[in-house]
Amino acid sequence: MSTQSKRPADNYSPLYFLASLGAGGLAVTFFMYLMFWVPHKGRPVPIFEDISAAFTSGSTPLKASIVIAVLGIAVFAFMNVKSLIWNFSALSGFKKTDAYNELRNSNAETTLLAAPLATAMTINAMFVVGMVYVPGLWTVVEYLFPMAIVAFLLVGIWALRTIGDFLGRVLTKGGVFDVTAHNSFAQLLPAFALSMVGVGLAAPAAMSTNTITVGVGLILSTFFGIAAIIYTVVAATTAFNSMLHYGTAKEAGPTLLVIVPIVTILSILFMRQGHGLHVSFAAHSTAADTMMFLARMLTVQVVFLLLGLLVLRRQGYFSDFVFGSKTSPGSYALICPGVALSVMLQFFVNKGLTEAGLIDKFSVAYWVVTAVAIAAQFLMIALVLRLNRQHFGKADESVVVPAE
């Protein structure tokens, strides 16, 4: 019987959608440079014209930052879309296998939520690309917002149907959910997907000047945001109980950190809603309120980062699955927390500490916090490149499988 070399990614899992998700998230981390360093008076976000003006008249450091940001967005948005297309192609083939039927009848059925999660991220990333690269976009943006709402709503319905398939099976048949295999936060993936849809729906609420568009965005994003919170609380509570009984599943260890991106996404969702309520409905909150809100959310993230990294270190996860010879598609879940922490710190220092007057913009204290955000960003870039080599690079000749 002949054998052939095989890449780890050839043994497909829906968790490979997290590779696309991570790349999209990294594109957003570069957009943070433009968001908070490029002046965009009269608009909630910088657009092509603002970026061009800043590049023409700005200082040398600002020009360098713009170049890095624009190139970074281009590279990782491309990786995001390329990976998404590959995943849909691979998933199509995977659905024809016995392994897919086994997955649909196991706890791992929820890994299918990685597909709508990554798709929602790509829609967000494409809006970033549009703002950065398309001249005159803001003149037609009010026509784009309803289209965005429809797109995110369709993804949200897709996610809800997939969740319904899973919950309908495990809550009606009894005994089909393996509690002993619930010893991780893997079951929080549906909440992650719902929150990503919610933050996308909140974008028109924050940026539109049409009251109806803002209102629809507020209501729909509230539904998906609250649904994500409910699912997170239930799934995390039951999972923690299982982990106390059986220990944390080593291969699923990175899921302990999934709370971090969920919190960042929901924080941005609520901030977007707050901006929409302020502009369109005269609701007011102070800069101090925003600072304390972000401080509380950041605290939640730090607590779960400490917990997750403690367990991963004790289990030797990094030495096995990141720097060692073992591979697991779940390793891509490590990218999301670092990306989310970087984005959260950018919001905390700019929308929290600076706007509240606690520190001055571009002061030493400002750059100290920002440096942590940038360090997390580039650490995740290195991790993405490492994991891509492991999973998608040239097949290791030591790994052989029977040819079919």
Beta strands, then each sheet from edge to edge (+ up, - down):
strand 1: 3-5
strand 2: 400-402
sheet 1: 1+ 2-
end
